[in-house]
Amino acid sequence: MLTAGNDAKLLSFSKPMILALTYPRAVRIPGGFVFFAGSSTTCCALRAVELDEASESSDDRDYAESKQRMERFVSLGQLGKALETSNSMGYSPGKPTVYDYNALMYRYLKSRDVVLEELIGVYHGMKSFGPAPNALTFNTLLNGMLSLGHLKSACFIAREMWECGFLPSFSCLLKLLKKSLGLGSLADALEVFELMLQCEYNPTKPTLRSLISILCKRGMVQEAHQVVSALFDRGCVCCIYSCNQIVWALCKSGQSYIALELLYWLKKRGIHPNVCSYTALVYGFSREGSWEEAFQCLDVMKHDGCEANVITYTVIIKFLCDNERIEEALALLSKMVKEGCRPDLYTYNIILRELCHLDMDVSDVFQMINEKVLSPDPYTYSALAGGLSKFGKVRIAFNLLSDAISTGCSLDVCAYNIYLLCLCRTNKSMEALSALEDMIRGGVVPNNVSFNTILSGFCNEDRIDEALENFYRFKWIGNGPDVISFNTILSAACRRRKSAMVRRVLDLMECEGIKLDAVGSTCLIEYYCESGKFSESFKIWKSMICNGPRPTIVTLNVLLDKLCKNKLLATAHRIFCSISHGILPDITSYNILLNAYVEEKNYAMTGKLLMDMHQQKLNPDVVTYGTVIKQLCEEGRISAALQLRNQMMKNGLTPSIAIYNTILAAMFRRGKFSDAIALLTTMVKEGREPSEITLRILNRTMSKGCMKRFPKVAKVLEFAFSDHHESKCH
């Protein structure tokens, strides 16, 4: 907006012509303007005044001729010469008039070469020295600046018009509001809206919806609410369609209860919520996990005679599925069908995706789709194949997508990416590469996920050189390969300890301006540890702490694990206890140290770690129990080990075969053969198949000949050993 604060900038051209504060000599023209000698501008008025006695006399011209010359100059965009001519009118009494200046402005705005500063300068000159602007002056300037797209100047003139006692027209202000909204100039739009209210104008409903929409999209929900409140205070009733945008914005920002209050406030003023209003509430409450309120909204809708539509039901079904509440989602699906609301393919796709993710039967939903004569779309295939591949049913997912492609079904890039993933998971990276080329020929544009999937496939097959070759060959889109692309090859090179390849990838990342992230840095830490270059690992670790990227819990656990396995337990414990990295150890961190201290038979430290775990409120997992049971067995406390096994089962954890093997080995070492047989029997009852380690323990015990004193036990062990051998052969 143009205000007194920035007049200086706007008058940078006209100040020498009109105000000229820095020049001492001045000549007053009868028309009202004061010009100062010595000014240098594109305007020729000063020079004309300075030389008017020597060159031309206004007595030689009459008013009509001067006016015609002025109009001719200004039509050509020569405002300076036009002003020079208008000044010559000043020797005629009362000339030039405000209408002369209005005509000058009008014709100048019609010309193609309009200099905004010159025009504003003329206005300020009229305002300061006369003739005073009238309503036509303001309307001419306002319409002209609107046509030229100078919104801030137009806002300034509109405000000046109001402050000078003239009423801007509704059409001009509405046009200015629309243009401000169209250009996204929200500050100007709000200023114009405020001026419209002062002029007792109300914006049209479409314009009001546009204003509220932009405010909500910019996160200015409170300002949008104030707009509606201001109109209500003036007796202007806003439609529910305008208010729904505020309701949706509140619900999307986690303020569903405030949205509910707003709807009640509107209802008291005679504005009744519609299906869109209630759907917004259902969305907000479902998103926030307030399921009781979400379902109550459905009941209130029905009570108010507002039937929920497919969007309303699909919204709540989606959030139920996102929270793995599939049974409730299926019940709601049945309810909407009974109430005559027909689910669309999008609704079924959401259900299908969640059923696949939970490894549940999808045949009933597929039957519903067929009964409704709905054709599966790319999202349907993506939902099915994605869920199947997640649970390891890669072959089924591959066959599904392969059949879809062969029958000419239209698949999107997401479905194709799953297809490429299925190929790569079955070590068919070359086929995946061919499928990528077919996909491009079919008009589907691959994305970075497509390329990274194939790179990962080659790396998993230990074909890192081919992965790097394809890395160079791919026609990357957008900004080129991302950090995941580099991490894919870098992690494979680190796992294979290919130092030259590691160096090559790091150089390539530096060349491309890609910085290492936490994943890449963790790979390098592991690589240097396994290569025995711990000093390099510590450099990366310290760099991550000081300069970023911030280490993750995975980074910490990788470093702890490698240090413990290389008998650097003291260093590992020091890093574990350090708070400089700002990472809270998790149960895996404790398990790594616990196992290392048990290996060193430092049972005092294991006790301290277990106490610390309890204080940190970390629940022990199967690995934790297994480590402590191992310690108890080494101490010969087999009864305590068995009690701990029972305790973990009470806590909902299933003992692993490794735990049973640890206890069995301890029992045999202590000669507790009957207890060992009882434990083997328990294993069988619990469905625990003996592993190769179990059989080695049994075989070692049998070979020592110590079982001759216990023939019945020996017979049972021989039977168990032979039975497992036969089942393995079959």
BAMILO-261346 format. One record per residue (C-alpha): residue number from 0; residue in one letter; x, y, z. Coordinates in steps of 0.5 Angstrom, whole numbers. Layout:
N
num_residuo_u_v_w
NUM_A_X_Y_Z
...
//
This chain:
730
num_residuo_u_v_w
0_M_0_0_0
1_L_2_7_-1
2_T_3_11_5
3_A_6_17_7
4_G_12_13_10
5_N_14_11_2
6_D_12_17_-1
7_A_19_19_-2
8_K_20_13_-6
9_L_14_14_-11
10_L_16_22_-11
11_S_23_20_-13
12_F_21_23_-20
13_S_16_28_-19
14_K_20_31_-13
15_P_24_36_-17
16_M_18_38_-21
17_I_13_39_-15
18_L_17_39_-8
19_A_24_40_-10
20_L_26_41_-3
21_T_33_42_-4
22_Y_33_48_-9
23_P_33_55_-7
24_R_30_59_-13
25_A_22_58_-14
26_V_17_60_-19
27_R_10_60_-17
28_I_5_59_-23
29_P_-2_61_-23
30_G_-5_55_-24
31_G_-2_53_-17
32_F_4_49_-18
33_V_11_51_-15
34_F_17_49_-19
35_F_24_50_-17
36_A_30_52_-22
37_G_36_47_-23
38_S_32_41_-23
39_S_34_35_-28
40_T_28_31_-29
41_T_25_28_-35
42_C_19_33_-34
43_C_21_39_-38
44_A_16_44_-34
45_L_22_47_-30
46_R_26_49_-36
47_A_19_51_-39
48_V_18_56_-33
49_E_25_58_-33
50_L_25_60_-40
51_D_18_62_-41
52_E_19_69_-41
53_A_25_68_-47
54_S_21_63_-51
55_E_14_64_-51
56_S_9_68_-47
57_S_2_65_-45
58_D_-1_71_-47
59_D_0_69_-54
60_R_-4_62_-53
61_D_-11_62_-52
62_Y_-14_56_-47
63_A_-17_52_-52
64_E_-10_51_-56
65_S_-6_50_-50
66_K_-11_44_-48
67_Q_-11_41_-55
68_R_-3_41_-55
69_M_-3_38_-48
70_E_-8_33_-50
71_R_-4_31_-56
72_F_3_31_-52
73_V_0_26_-46
74_S_-3_21_-51
75_L_4_20_-54
76_G_6_19_-47
77_Q_10_25_-46
78_L_7_27_-39
79_G_13_33_-38
80_K_11_36_-45
81_A_4_36_-43
82_L_5_39_-36
83_E_9_44_-39
84_T_3_46_-44
85_S_-2_46_-38
86_N_3_51_-34
87_S_2_56_-40
88_M_-5_56_-38
89_G_-4_59_-31
90_Y_-4_66_-34
91_S_-11_65_-35
92_P_-15_66_-29
93_G_-18_59_-26
94_K_-14_55_-31
95_P_-12_49_-31
96_T_-18_46_-28
97_V_-18_40_-24
98_Y_-22_37_-30
99_D_-16_39_-34
100_Y_-12_35_-30
101_N_-17_29_-30
102_A_-17_29_-37
103_L_-9_29_-37
104_M_-9_23_-33
105_Y_-14_20_-37
106_R_-11_20_-43
107_Y_-4_19_-40
108_L_-7_12_-37
109_K_-9_11_-44
110_S_-2_11_-47
111_R_2_6_-47
112_D_8_9_-44
113_V_6_10_-37
114_V_11_12_-31
115_L_7_11_-25
116_E_12_15_-21
117_E_10_21_-25
118_L_3_20_-25
119_I_3_19_-17
120_G_7_26_-17
121_V_2_29_-21
122_Y_-3_27_-16
123_H_1_29_-10
124_G_2_36_-13
125_M_-6_37_-14
126_K_-7_35_-7
127_S_-1_39_-4
128_F_-2_46_-8
129_G_-9_45_-12
130_P_-13_44_-16
131_A_-16_39_-11
132_P_-17_32_-13
133_N_-25_31_-14
134_A_-28_24_-15
135_L_-27_24_-22
136_T_-19_24_-21
137_F_-20_18_-16
138_N_-24_14_-20
139_T_-19_16_-26
140_L_-13_14_-22
141_L_-16_8_-19
142_N_-19_5_-26
143_G_-13_6_-29
144_M_-8_3_-24
145_L_-13_-3_-24
146_S_-12_-4_-32
147_L_-5_-3_-31
148_G_-4_-8_-25
149_H_-1_-4_-20
150_L_-5_-7_-14
151_K_-1_-3_-9
152_S_-2_4_-12
153_A_-10_2_-13
154_C_-10_0_-6
155_F_-7_7_-4
156_I_-11_11_-8
157_A_-18_7_-6
158_R_-16_9_1
159_E_-14_16_-1
160_M_-21_17_-4
161_W_-25_14_2
162_E_-20_19_7
163_C_-22_25_2
164_G_-29_24_3
165_F_-31_21_-3
166_L_-34_14_-4
167_P_-30_9_-8
168_S_-35_5_-13
169_F_-37_-2_-11
170_S_-35_-5_-18
171_C_-28_-2_-17
172_L_-27_-5_-10
173_L_-30_-12_-12
174_K_-25_-12_-18
175_L_-19_-10_-14
176_L_-21_-15_-9
177_K_-21_-20_-14
178_K_-15_-18_-17
179_S_-11_-18_-11
180_L_-14_-25_-9
181_G_-12_-28_-16
182_L_-5_-26_-16
183_G_-5_-29_-9
184_S_-3_-22_-5
185_L_-7_-23_1
186_A_-5_-17_5
187_D_-8_-13_-1
188_A_-14_-17_-1
189_L_-15_-16_7
190_E_-14_-9_6
191_V_-19_-8_1
192_F_-24_-12_5
193_E_-23_-8_11
194_L_-25_-2_6
195_M_-31_-5_3
196_L_-34_-6_10
197_Q_-32_1_12
198_C_-36_3_5
199_E_-42_-1_8
200_Y_-40_-6_2
201_N_-41_-14_2
202_P_-37_-18_-3
203_T_-40_-23_-7
204_K_-41_-30_-5
205_P_-36_-33_-10
206_T_-31_-27_-8
207_L_-32_-29_-1
208_R_-31_-36_-2
209_S_-24_-35_-5
210_L_-22_-30_0
211_I_-23_-35_6
212_S_-20_-41_2
213_I_-14_-37_1
214_L_-13_-35_8
215_C_-15_-43_10
216_K_-9_-45_5
217_R_-4_-40_8
218_G_-6_-43_15
219_M_-9_-36_17
220_V_-16_-40_20
221_Q_-17_-35_25
222_E_-17_-29_20
223_A_-22_-33_16
224_H_-26_-34_22
225_Q_-25_-26_23
226_V_-28_-25_16
227_V_-34_-29_17
228_S_-35_-26_24
229_A_-35_-19_21
230_L_-40_-20_16
231_F_-45_-23_21
232_D_-44_-17_25
233_R_-46_-13_20
234_G_-52_-17_18
235_C_-49_-21_12
236_V_-51_-28_13
237_C_-45_-32_10
238_C_-47_-39_6
239_I_-45_-46_9
240_Y_-40_-47_3
241_S_-36_-41_5
242_C_-36_-43_13
243_N_-34_-50_11
244_Q_-27_-48_8
245_I_-26_-46_15
246_V_-29_-52_18
247_W_-24_-57_14
248_A_-18_-52_16
249_L_-19_-53_23
250_C_-20_-61_22
251_K_-14_-62_18
252_S_-10_-58_23
253_G_-12_-62_29
254_Q_-17_-57_32
255_S_-24_-61_31
256_Y_-27_-59_37
257_I_-26_-52_35
258_A_-29_-54_29
259_L_-35_-57_32
260_E_-36_-50_36
261_L_-36_-46_30
262_L_-42_-51_27
263_Y_-46_-50_33
264_W_-45_-42_33
265_L_-47_-42_26
266_K_-53_-47_27
267_K_-55_-42_32
268_R_-55_-36_27
269_G_-59_-40_22
270_I_-54_-43_18
271_H_-55_-51_18
272_P_-49_-56_17
273_N_-49_-60_11
274_V_-46_-67_9
275_C_-39_-63_7
276_S_-39_-60_14
277_Y_-40_-67_18
278_T_-35_-70_13
279_A_-30_-65_16
280_L_-32_-67_23
281_V_-31_-74_21
282_Y_-25_-73_18
283_G_-22_-69_24
284_F_-24_-74_30
285_S_-22_-80_26
286_R_-15_-77_24
287_E_-14_-75_32
288_G_-17_-82_34
289_S_-23_-80_37
290_W_-27_-85_35
291_E_-33_-84_39
292_E_-34_-77_37
293_A_-33_-79_30
294_F_-39_-84_30
295_Q_-43_-80_34
296_C_-42_-75_28
297_L_-45_-80_23
298_D_-51_-81_28
299_V_-52_-73_29
300_M_-52_-73_21
301_K_-58_-78_21
302_H_-62_-74_26
303_D_-61_-68_22
304_G_-64_-71_16
305_C_-57_-71_13
306_E_-55_-77_9
307_A_-48_-79_10
308_N_-45_-80_3
309_V_-39_-85_0
310_I_-34_-80_2
311_T_-36_-79_9
312_Y_-36_-87_10
313_T_-29_-88_6
314_V_-26_-82_10
315_I_-27_-86_17
316_I_-26_-93_14
317_K_-19_-90_11
318_F_-17_-88_18
319_L_-20_-95_21
320_C_-15_-98_17
321_D_-9_-94_18
322_N_-10_-96_25
323_E_-11_-103_24
324_R_-18_-103_26
325_I_-20_-108_20
326_E_-26_-111_23
327_E_-29_-104_25
328_A_-28_-102_18
329_L_-31_-108_15
330_A_-37_-107_19
331_L_-38_-100_17
332_L_-37_-102_10
333_S_-43_-107_11
334_K_-47_-101_14
335_M_-46_-97_9
336_V_-48_-102_4
337_K_-55_-103_8
338_E_-56_-96_8
339_G_-56_-95_1
340_C_-50_-92_0
341_R_-46_-95_-5
342_P_-38_-96_-4
343_D_-34_-94_-10
344_L_-27_-97_-12
345_Y_-23_-92_-8
346_T_-27_-95_-2
347_Y_-25_-102_-4
348_N_-18_-101_-5
349_I_-17_-98_2
350_I_-20_-105_5
351_L_-16_-109_0
352_R_-10_-106_2
353_E_-11_-107_9
354_L_-13_-114_9
355_C_-7_-115_5
356_H_-2_-112_10
357_L_-5_-116_15
358_D_-5_-122_11
359_M_-12_-123_11
360_D_-17_-126_6
361_V_-19_-122_1
362_S_-24_-126_-3
363_D_-30_-123_0
364_V_-28_-116_-2
365_F_-26_-118_-9
366_Q_-33_-122_-10
367_M_-36_-115_-8
368_I_-32_-111_-13
369_N_-35_-116_-18
370_E_-42_-116_-16
371_K_-42_-108_-17
372_V_-39_-109_-24
373_L_-33_-105_-22
374_S_-26_-105_-26
375_P_-20_-106_-22
376_D_-15_-100_-23
377_P_-8_-99_-22
378_Y_-9_-97_-14
379_T_-13_-104_-14
380_Y_-7_-108_-16
381_S_-2_-103_-12
382_A_-6_-105_-6
383_L_-6_-112_-7
384_A_1_-113_-10
385_G_4_-109_-4
386_G_1_-112_1
387_L_2_-119_-1
388_S_10_-117_-2
389_K_10_-114_5
390_F_8_-121_8
391_G_13_-125_3
392_K_8_-127_-2
393_V_13_-124_-8
394_R_11_-130_-13
395_I_3_-129_-12
396_A_4_-121_-12
397_F_9_-122_-19
398_N_4_-127_-22
399_L_-2_-122_-21
400_L_2_-116_-24
401_S_5_-120_-29
402_D_-2_-122_-31
403_A_-5_-115_-31
404_I_1_-113_-36
405_S_0_-119_-40
406_T_-8_-117_-41
407_G_-7_-110_-43
408_C_-9_-107_-36
409_S_-7_-100_-35
410_L_-2_-99_-29
411_D_1_-93_-26
412_V_9_-92_-24
413_C_7_-95_-17
414_A_4_-101_-19
415_Y_10_-102_-24
416_N_15_-101_-18
417_I_12_-106_-14
418_Y_13_-111_-20
419_L_20_-109_-21
420_L_21_-110_-13
421_C_18_-117_-14
422_L_23_-119_-20
423_C_29_-116_-16
424_R_27_-120_-10
425_T_27_-126_-14
426_N_34_-125_-16
427_K_32_-123_-23
428_S_35_-116_-24
429_M_36_-116_-31
430_E_29_-118_-32
431_A_27_-112_-28
432_L_32_-108_-33
433_S_28_-110_-39
434_A_21_-109_-35
435_L_23_-102_-34
436_E_25_-101_-41
437_D_18_-104_-43
438_M_15_-99_-38
439_I_18_-93_-41
440_R_16_-95_-48
441_G_9_-96_-46
442_G_9_-89_-44
443_V_10_-90_-36
444_V_15_-85_-33
445_P_19_-88_-28
446_N_21_-84_-22
447_N_27_-85_-17
448_V_24_-91_-14
449_S_24_-95_-20
450_F_31_-94_-21
451_N_33_-95_-14
452_T_30_-101_-14
453_I_34_-104_-20
454_L_40_-101_-17
455_S_38_-105_-10
456_G_37_-111_-14
457_F_44_-111_-18
458_C_47_-110_-11
459_N_44_-116_-7
460_E_46_-120_-13
461_D_53_-118_-12
462_R_53_-114_-18
463_I_56_-108_-16
464_D_60_-106_-22
465_E_53_-107_-26
466_A_49_-103_-21
467_L_54_-97_-22
468_E_54_-98_-30
469_N_46_-97_-30
470_F_47_-91_-25
471_Y_51_-88_-30
472_R_46_-90_-36
473_F_39_-89_-33
474_K_36_-82_-35
475_W_34_-79_-28
476_I_29_-74_-28
477_G_28_-68_-24
478_N_34_-67_-20
479_G_38_-73_-22
480_P_40_-79_-17
481_D_38_-78_-10
482_V_42_-80_-3
483_I_38_-86_-3
484_S_41_-88_-10
485_F_48_-87_-7
486_N_47_-90_-1
487_T_44_-97_-5
488_I_51_-97_-8
489_L_55_-95_-2
490_S_52_-100_3
491_A_53_-106_-2
492_A_60_-104_-3
493_C_61_-103_5
494_R_58_-110_6
495_R_63_-113_1
496_R_69_-109_3
497_K_71_-106_-4
498_S_75_-100_-2
499_A_76_-98_-9
500_M_68_-98_-10
501_V_67_-94_-3
502_R_72_-89_-5
503_R_69_-88_-12
504_V_62_-87_-10
505_L_64_-82_-4
506_D_68_-78_-10
507_L_61_-78_-14
508_M_57_-76_-9
509_E_62_-70_-8
510_C_62_-68_-15
511_E_54_-69_-15
512_G_54_-64_-9
513_I_50_-70_-5
514_K_52_-70_3
515_L_52_-76_7
516_D_46_-78_11
517_A_45_-82_17
518_V_44_-88_13
519_G_51_-87_9
520_S_55_-85_15
521_T_53_-91_19
522_C_55_-96_13
523_L_62_-92_13
524_I_62_-93_21
525_E_61_-101_20
526_Y_65_-101_14
527_Y_71_-98_18
528_C_70_-102_24
529_E_70_-109_20
530_S_76_-107_17
531_G_80_-105_23
532_K_80_-98_22
533_F_77_-96_28
534_S_80_-89_28
535_E_76_-87_22
536_S_70_-90_25
537_F_71_-85_31
538_K_72_-79_26
539_I_66_-80_22
540_W_62_-81_29
541_K_65_-75_32
542_S_63_-71_25
543_M_56_-73_26
544_I_55_-71_33
545_C_59_-64_31
546_N_57_-62_24
547_G_51_-67_22
548_P_48_-71_20
549_R_45_-73_27
550_P_47_-80_29
551_T_41_-85_30
552_I_40_-90_35
553_V_42_-95_29
554_T_48_-91_28
555_L_50_-92_36
556_N_48_-99_36
557_V_52_-101_30
558_L_58_-98_33
559_L_57_-101_40
560_D_56_-108_37
561_K_63_-107_33
562_L_67_-105_39
563_C_64_-110_43
564_K_65_-116_38
565_N_73_-113_37
566_K_74_-113_45
567_L_73_-106_46
568_L_68_-106_51
569_A_71_-100_55
570_T_70_-96_49
571_A_63_-98_48
572_H_61_-97_55
573_R_64_-90_55
574_I_60_-88_48
575_F_54_-92_51
576_C_54_-87_57
577_S_56_-81_54
578_I_50_-76_53
579_S_54_-71_48
580_H_51_-75_42
581_G_44_-74_45
582_I_41_-81_43
583_L_37_-85_49
584_P_40_-92_48
585_D_34_-97_47
586_I_33_-104_49
587_T_38_-107_43
588_S_44_-102_46
589_Y_43_-105_53
590_N_43_-112_50
591_I_49_-111_46
592_L_53_-109_52
593_L_49_-114_57
594_N_52_-120_52
595_A_59_-117_52
596_Y_59_-117_59
597_V_56_-124_60
598_E_62_-126_55
599_E_67_-123_60
600_K_63_-126_66
601_N_63_-119_69
602_Y_56_-120_72
603_A_57_-114_76
604_M_56_-110_70
605_T_50_-114_68
606_G_47_-113_74
607_K_48_-105_74
608_L_45_-105_66
609_L_39_-109_68
610_M_38_-104_74
611_D_39_-98_69
612_M_34_-101_64
613_H_29_-102_69
614_Q_30_-94_71
615_Q_29_-92_64
616_K_23_-96_64
617_L_25_-101_58
618_N_22_-108_58
619_P_26_-113_56
620_D_25_-117_50
621_V_27_-125_48
622_V_34_-123_47
623_T_35_-120_54
624_Y_32_-126_57
625_G_36_-130_53
626_T_43_-126_55
627_V_41_-127_63
628_I_39_-134_62
629_K_46_-135_59
630_Q_49_-132_65
631_L_45_-136_70
632_C_47_-143_66
633_E_54_-141_66
634_E_53_-140_74
635_G_50_-147_75
636_R_43_-143_77
637_I_39_-148_72
638_S_33_-147_77
639_A_33_-140_76
640_A_34_-140_69
641_L_28_-144_68
642_Q_24_-139_73
643_L_26_-134_68
644_R_24_-137_62
645_N_17_-138_66
646_Q_17_-131_67
647_M_18_-129_60
648_M_12_-133_58
649_K_8_-130_63
650_N_10_-123_60
651_G_8_-125_53
652_L_14_-127_50
653_T_16_-134_47
654_P_23_-137_49
655_S_27_-138_42
656_I_30_-145_41
657_A_37_-141_43
658_I_34_-141_50
659_Y_32_-148_50
660_N_39_-150_47
661_T_43_-146_53
662_I_39_-149_58
663_L_39_-156_55
664_A_47_-155_55
665_A_48_-153_62
666_M_43_-159_64
667_F_47_-164_61
668_R_54_-161_63
669_R_51_-162_70
670_G_49_-169_69
671_K_41_-167_70
672_F_39_-172_64
673_S_32_-173_67
674_D_31_-165_67
675_A_34_-165_60
676_I_29_-170_58
677_A_23_-166_61
678_L_25_-160_58
679_L_26_-163_51
680_T_19_-166_52
681_T_16_-159_54
682_M_20_-156_47
683_V_16_-161_43
684_K_9_-160_46
685_E_10_-152_45
686_G_12_-154_38
687_R_19_-152_38
688_E_23_-156_33
689_P_30_-158_35
690_S_35_-154_31
691_E_42_-157_29
692_I_45_-154_35
693_T_40_-158_39
694_L_42_-164_36
695_R_50_-163_36
696_I_49_-162_44
697_L_45_-169_44
698_N_50_-172_40
699_R_56_-169_44
700_T_52_-172_50
701_M_51_-179_47
702_S_58_-179_44
703_K_61_-178_51
704_G_59_-185_54
705_C_56_-182_60
706_M_49_-184_58
707_K_51_-192_59
708_R_48_-191_67
709_F_42_-188_64
710_P_39_-193_59
711_K_32_-190_59
712_V_35_-183_58
713_A_39_-185_52
714_K_34_-189_49
715_V_29_-183_49
716_L_35_-179_46
717_E_37_-184_40
718_F_29_-184_38
719_A_29_-176_38
720_F_36_-176_34
721_S_33_-181_29
722_D_26_-178_29
723_H_29_-171_27
724_H_34_-174_22
725_E_28_-178_18
726_S_23_-172_18
727_K_29_-167_15
728_C_30_-172_10
729_H_23_-173_8
//
